[in-house]
Structure formats: structure tokens, C-alpha cells
């Protein structure tokens, strides 16, 4: 296994670094580095900048309008964006539903939906989880009944991230009750402006409405919006979830946040405490190990070997690392991590002393928010079972 980057790959990294430096808006980068609240406009603005360059679909093949980069080039692009302070691309369009449309959609669907995703013009949401169907996703109950040339959809989705901004939503719906639960699920693309759809934001502990309930009351969806075959949606869902779980690992953001943790610890005067430094060191070792796991997969792809499907492993380790660095940041700042005053943050308030570089205000809120990472995308307990079955049989 050769983990060294080639001269061509190093040159590619420098090209990406220079472009991001020249094109990433400074106000957005400052917000990301300080973990301040990003607005819809912030996220959409960066998506459109990438889209104009043809890089919002950075993982796409050239035949669908992507750059056709290798796995290593995609990794280097993600790393440089993260280290520069670029927002995470909202994944539901370019990272999740687009690969499903490419792999299983028909030509008309590809021509209709992919350009809007690639440009950043259309905001997509994900309709998977339901009040009683999270890790056991196959038990979902949202129903789609075929009536002529349309489906009539009734039911409820929940934990729909940023669904209040959604213009389109991809949904798993039940179209049959025969056989195993997985065999009666279909994959529908639904315009969120359709009559009968109600979005209800859920306010979290930090005061944000990051997630939502989405209700469907006799919503009419054209049958042409069915992806692939009816009752085969579970296969498409698994394809999408592999992309989601790999995305959750986000080793590049972890590397950036590790440096932020060190800055906070130094500012708060706890970096010289050996026990606290030990915790930072253990976290850094795990981040390096996670990166090596990612590079191992990339090395296997580069050499043409079939690597073990380790999306579950990446998700487990990546999500646990995210929880650890947010917890250590909060512990470093102590009581100063508690305030979450939007007006003060938006006015440029930094730290608890005038002129401090580090914004402590959102630390406790980030800690609470990251409790979700070991649950969404398939809980880590379930992922460990899947990994065990894959490895041990």
C-alpha cells in the first residue's frame, strides 16, 4: 500500500488550494473557523460558486457534468476546502440523490434533475426517517398509492435536516405490504411546493431549527418521478446510505477542528495541563488513524483492487471523533462555553476577553448537537453489527 501522493497529485492540491483561497468569501470562512451560525444564503452562495466552476458535483463522472476526478483528487479537494474554512456542502443533492439518479434514474430524469443540482440552484432534502423508523428504516409507513399516472402520498417524515429550505425531497415510500418489509419500498422525487406538504420546524436546544417534520396529506406525485422500479427502492436506498455514511466520517473537518481545539485550549490556559493534553493527543492519534483508513481505501482504488466496504467503519469512528472534539472544546472553555447569544456573535463577539481570537459562544450548543452523529445515518450500534457480519460472516 503506497500512501504517498504523486507529484501530479501534489500539484493538483496546490491548484485547489489557490482556487479556494481566491474564491471562498472571507466572511463565510470566518464564520466556519469560529463555528458561527451559517445562514441559508451562506451555504447557497458557496454552493453556487462551486457550481459555476463545475465542482459542486466534485465526485461526479464527466459524462454527467462532473470533473471526473480520481478518488485521491476528490479527497484532496475536500481536505483543502475544509482547511480553508469552506462550509460543508449540503450533501442531499450532489452527494446523495445525484448518484442514485445517475445509477438508477432514466435519461429524462438525469437531464431534468442533475443540472439544477450541479449548479447549486435547487435545494434538496432527504425523506427517510419517520417517528417510528430510524435505524429500522425498513419499517417505514409513509404510503404511496398508484392511481393512474400519479402516486398519492400520505404519511410523515421527521429529522429532515434543513427541510425548511427544501425545494425538492427524495423519499422512501411504501408501495406494497407483501413479502419482507424491504421489498415493498419505492424511491420518489417530490416537489416540496406540491399542495398537501407541510413542513414543521423542530427547535433544538441551541435555539436552531436544523431539523423538521414533513407531513404528506394526499400529495399527488407524477409517476414519472419514480426512480427505477416500483418496490425496488430499498436497493437504491442502500446505495445512497453508503455515500451518506462515508460523508459523515468527514476526516477533513476533524483535522480543522483539532487545530481549533488546540487554539481554544491555549486561549483558556489549559493546554499546559498534562491530563488535558493527553486527551488532545489521543484524539489526534485517532484522527490520524481515521485518515489512514481513508487513504488505505483510496490506495486500493488507485491500484485497481476491490477494497472492503467500510462505510460503516468510517461512520462509526468519524462520528465518535466529532463528539470527542466538541466535548473537549466545551471542557476547555468551562462556563464560558455556555452562552449562545446570536446578537453578540453576529456583532463579532469573540471569546470572553476583548480581542480574543476564539469564539466560545457556540461550544456547548455544538456539543449537544453532535450527540446526534452516532445515531443518524444508521446508529453506531447497528453499524457495528453490520461490520461484524461483513468481517466474520
C-alpha atoms as one frame of an Amber mdcrd trajectory, in Angstrom:
protein
   0.000   0.000   0.000   1.537   3.307  -1.140   0.122   6.250   0.803   2.468
   8.832  -0.750   0.950  11.370  -3.113   2.429  11.571  -6.610   3.943  14.842
  -7.933   0.831  15.242 -10.090  -1.432  14.867  -7.059   0.617  17.381  -5.061
   0.364  19.838  -7.967  -3.398  19.250  -8.025  -3.545  20.056  -4.292  -1.754
  23.375  -4.874  -4.153  24.228  -7.704  -7.174  23.565  -5.482  -5.653  25.484
  -2.557  -5.017  28.547  -4.712  -8.508  28.492  -6.242 -10.253  28.108  -2.879
  -8.170  30.931  -1.393  -9.157  33.204  -4.278 -12.864  32.306  -4.380 -14.026
  31.436  -0.845 -15.741  34.545   0.621 -13.831  35.773   3.683 -16.986  36.360
   5.745 -18.064  32.745   5.255 -14.615  31.380   6.094 -14.503  33.462   9.280
 -17.874  32.064  10.355 -16.777  28.480   9.727 -13.477  28.824  11.602 -15.352
  30.329  14.574 -18.269  27.850  14.361 -20.738  30.692  13.976 -24.196  30.260
  12.530 -24.337  29.848   8.755 -27.408  31.200   7.013 -29.116  29.643   4.029
 -27.534  32.369   1.912 -24.046  31.489   3.195 -24.434  27.825   2.277 -26.136
  28.529  -1.053 -23.594  31.201  -2.000 -20.669  28.795  -1.657 -22.598  26.039
  -3.459 -23.217  28.342  -6.426 -19.547  29.399  -6.539 -18.581  25.724  -6.733
 -21.356  25.085  -9.227 -20.154  27.855 -11.548 -16.697  26.256 -11.543 -18.213
  22.808 -12.164 -17.024  21.487  -8.803 -20.220  21.214  -6.743 -20.511  17.717
  -8.156 -16.826  17.084  -7.431 -17.414  13.346  -7.156 -19.353  13.071 -10.412
 -18.070  11.406 -13.595 -17.547  13.593 -16.656 -20.497  12.073 -18.508 -22.827
  13.761 -16.017 -21.030  17.097 -15.933 -18.524  16.376 -13.159 -14.748  16.876
 -13.276 -14.108  13.129 -13.423 -11.516  13.263 -10.649  -9.846  10.220  -9.166
 -10.628   9.163  -5.607  -7.390  10.780  -4.410  -8.174  14.061  -6.160 -11.630
  14.111  -4.568 -10.031  13.581  -1.153  -7.535  16.404  -1.705 -10.309  18.744
  -2.851 -12.368  18.011   0.270  -9.342  18.487   2.517  -8.341  21.845   1.058
 -11.902  23.158   1.252 -12.216  22.088   4.891  -8.872  23.523   5.990  -9.642
  26.835   4.255 -12.874  27.203   6.221 -15.363  26.400   3.474 -18.818  25.281
   4.647 -19.647  21.632   4.260 -21.586  21.222   1.041 -25.184  20.338   1.910
 -24.955  16.725   0.750 -28.528  15.793  -0.057 -28.348  16.896  -3.691 -24.799
  16.438  -5.021 -23.578  13.668  -2.711 -26.694  11.595  -2.035 -29.570  11.774
  -4.519 -27.457  12.613  -7.590 -25.549   9.278  -7.540 -28.890   7.452  -7.252
 -30.303   9.324 -10.243 -27.110   8.605 -12.201 -27.139   4.896 -11.354 -30.858
   4.085 -11.422 -32.723   7.027 -12.972 -33.698   7.155 -16.628 -32.239   9.564
 -19.163 -35.145  12.008 -18.818 -34.690  12.185 -15.040 -30.947  12.689 -15.410
 -31.444  15.553 -17.861 -34.193  17.075 -15.744 -32.664  16.978 -12.245 -28.867
  16.819 -12.442 -28.195  20.305 -13.910 -30.022  22.054 -11.047 -28.095  20.016
  -8.506 -24.746  20.653 -10.202 -25.310  24.433 -10.312 -26.413  24.719  -6.693
 -29.693  26.308  -7.768 -32.002  23.620  -6.347 -32.012  22.713  -2.648 -32.752
  19.047  -1.966 -33.892  17.426   1.281 -33.920  13.807   2.444 -37.145  11.982
   3.372 -36.005   8.773   5.058 -36.570   8.695   8.835 -40.042   8.557  10.373
 -41.182   8.823  14.020 -41.033   5.020  14.381 -38.488   4.240  11.663 -34.929
   5.394  12.168 -32.269   2.707  12.341 -35.020   0.230  11.434 -35.730   2.136
   8.260 -37.438  -0.789   6.548 -40.399  -0.376   8.932 -41.363   2.967   7.352
 -45.090   3.607   6.917 -45.394   6.629   4.603 -47.666   5.259   1.893 -47.720
   5.924  -1.867 -50.705   4.517  -3.758 -50.572   4.373  -7.560 -53.642   5.969
  -9.140 -53.381   6.229 -12.911 -50.339   8.276 -13.847 -49.654   9.544 -10.317
 -48.930   8.433  -6.764 -50.955   9.653  -3.796 -48.602  10.032  -0.834 -49.687
  10.111   2.821 -47.509   9.979   5.919 -44.835  11.754   7.895 -41.050  12.123
   7.793 -39.000  13.515  10.670 -35.478  14.759  11.443 -35.432  16.229   7.943
 -32.242  18.284   8.072 -32.690  21.854   6.748 -36.025  20.766   5.306 -37.372
  24.292   5.828 -35.219  25.312   2.855 -36.051  22.309   0.695 -37.363  22.761
  -2.845 -37.325  19.053  -3.714 -37.230  15.993  -1.450 -36.307  12.397  -2.229
 -38.463   9.998  -0.251 -38.690   6.352   0.590 -42.347   5.348   0.482 -44.225
   2.113   0.951 -45.920   0.861  -2.201 -46.553  -2.742  -1.089 -47.094  -4.702
   2.134 -46.351  -8.082   0.582 -43.232 -10.072   1.483 -40.393  -8.710   3.597
 -40.640  -5.036   4.589 -37.665  -4.135   2.382 -39.367  -5.444  -0.763 -42.282
  -3.011  -0.706 -40.391   0.294  -0.715 -40.063   2.734  -3.623 -37.932   5.837
  -4.241 -39.850   9.003  -5.198 -38.704  12.528  -6.099 -41.225  15.084  -4.807
 -41.573  18.818  -5.437 -41.973  20.384  -1.974 -44.246  23.094  -3.379 -46.880
  20.435  -4.114 -50.186  21.022  -2.264 -50.544  18.825   0.813 -46.937  19.112
   2.042 -46.436  20.782   5.420 -43.012  21.451   6.943 -42.881  21.953  10.721
 -39.503  23.034  12.139 -38.290  21.365  15.348 -36.471  23.788  17.665 -33.371
  22.245  19.227 -31.564  23.055  22.492 -29.403  25.669  20.802 -32.451  27.542
  19.521 -31.877  26.478  15.920 -34.403  24.674  13.729 -31.920  22.416  11.975
 -34.392  19.545  11.645 -38.041  19.350  10.670 -41.146  17.242  10.426 -42.552
  16.897   6.912 -46.184  15.852   6.532 -47.772  14.468   3.348 -51.569  14.752
   3.072 -52.873  13.300  -0.203 -49.872  14.664  -2.076 -50.037  13.968  -5.810
 -46.694  12.949  -7.336 -46.342  12.213 -11.076 -45.448   8.557 -11.674 -42.573
   9.774 -13.862 -40.858  10.858 -10.604 -40.385   7.244  -9.557 -36.694   6.350
  -9.689 -36.031   2.883 -11.070 -38.636   0.202 -10.486 -41.526   0.168  -8.054
 -40.771  -1.814  -4.858 -37.021  -1.776  -5.580 -36.321   1.396  -3.614 -34.515
  -0.415  -0.793 -31.669  -1.269  -3.166 -31.373   2.391  -4.170 -31.553   3.465
  -0.529 -28.576   1.264   0.382 -26.587   2.787  -2.482 -27.326   6.249  -1.112
 -26.608   5.353   2.522 -23.087   4.209   1.644 -22.426   7.745   0.363 -24.048
   9.278   3.465 -22.041   7.208   5.958 -18.746   7.933   4.233 -19.676  11.635
   4.198 -20.444  11.588   7.947 -16.872  10.455   8.726 -15.567  13.827   7.430
 -11.935  13.378   8.470 -11.010  16.709   6.862 -13.308  18.706   9.119 -11.944
  16.755  12.101  -8.413  17.886  11.207  -9.553  21.513  11.058 -11.474  21.273
  14.324  -8.481  19.657  16.043  -6.498  22.825  15.373  -9.396  24.901  16.692
  -9.444  22.773  19.852  -5.755  23.494  20.390  -6.348  27.241  19.939  -9.177
  27.184  22.465  -7.132  25.182  24.966  -4.225  27.633  24.682  -6.524  30.656
  24.984  -8.184  29.211  28.071  -4.882  28.259  29.694  -5.457  24.506  29.865
  -3.126  23.422  27.044  -0.246  23.013  29.511  -2.290  20.724  31.756  -0.792
  17.312  31.007  -4.007  15.371  31.539  -5.903  17.646  29.172  -3.033  17.498
  26.681  -3.198  13.696  26.869  -6.840  13.815  25.757  -5.943  16.049  22.819
  -3.094  13.704  21.882  -5.341  10.629  21.974  -7.862  12.441  19.787  -5.136
  13.420  17.334  -3.933   9.820  17.111  -7.469   8.657  16.300  -7.891  11.355
  13.643  -4.620  10.270  12.021  -5.794   6.636  12.165  -9.098   7.608  10.532
  -7.216   9.456   7.807  -5.005   6.417   7.232  -8.137   4.293   6.870  -9.473
   6.711   4.257  -6.132   6.772   2.421  -5.999   2.994   2.535  -9.296   2.850
   0.678  -8.069   5.433  -1.826  -4.838   3.488  -2.345  -6.809   0.316  -3.074
  -8.980   2.170  -5.595  -5.919   3.705  -7.262  -4.299   0.286  -7.705  -7.485
  -1.244  -9.078  -8.115  -3.512  -6.097 -11.514  -4.030  -4.569 -11.360  -2.612
  -1.066 -13.554  -3.863   1.755 -16.822  -1.954   2.029 -16.005   0.038   5.141
 -18.594   2.824   5.020 -19.897   1.596   8.385 -16.430   1.693   9.963 -15.793
   5.212   8.685 -19.141   6.348  10.036 -18.543   4.810  13.481 -15.091   6.292
  14.018 -15.817   9.638  12.354 -18.965  10.289  14.373 -17.298   9.378  17.667
 -14.375  11.700  16.892 -16.798  14.563  16.221 -18.368  14.024  19.631 -14.986
  13.969  21.337 -13.598  17.197  19.897 -16.786  19.145  20.652 -16.731  17.806
  24.220 -13.066  18.755  24.722 -13.691  22.258  23.373 -16.525  22.753  25.833
 -14.454  21.395  28.728 -11.564  23.703  27.815 -13.753  26.811  27.928 -15.673
  25.770  31.049 -18.562  28.095  31.924 -17.683  30.427  29.054 -18.892  27.770
  26.618 -22.468  28.151  27.799 -23.678  31.478  26.346 -25.336  31.263  22.960
 -26.300  34.831  22.161 -26.868  35.317  18.445 -26.804  39.111  18.623 -23.387
  39.098  20.301 -21.980  36.525  17.896 -23.273  38.305  14.811 -21.740  41.543
  16.104 -18.344  39.866  16.086 -18.094  38.923  19.762 -15.103  36.643  20.222
 -14.164  34.780  23.374 -14.789  36.274  26.796 -11.985  38.826  26.736 -11.813
  41.702  24.234  -9.720  40.824  21.215  -9.657  37.057  21.757  -9.443  35.050
  18.534 -11.613  32.123  19.601 -15.403  32.257  19.720 -16.586  30.266  22.705
 -20.267  31.072  22.424 -21.448  28.038  20.426 -19.310  25.387  22.143 -21.978
  23.894  24.394 -24.529  24.049  21.592 -22.136  22.227  19.238 -21.537  19.603
  21.904 -25.252  18.910  22.283 -25.818  18.968  18.533 -23.082  16.396  17.916
 -24.810  13.872  20.181 -26.806  13.016  17.059 -23.861  11.846  14.965 -23.730
   8.346  16.425 -27.450   7.942  15.706 -28.194   9.429  12.283 -27.172   7.681
   9.091 -27.710   4.367  10.907 -26.918   4.148  14.625 -23.410   3.035  15.542
 -24.748   0.001  17.398 -26.403  -1.222  14.210 -23.315  -0.337  12.163 -21.139
  -2.471  14.463 -23.446  -5.427  13.841 -23.168  -4.884  10.080 -19.369  -4.639
  10.242 -19.214  -7.802  12.366 -21.385  -9.718   9.886 -19.287  -8.455   6.953
 -15.964  -9.398   8.528 -16.900 -12.520  10.492 -19.714 -13.819   8.311
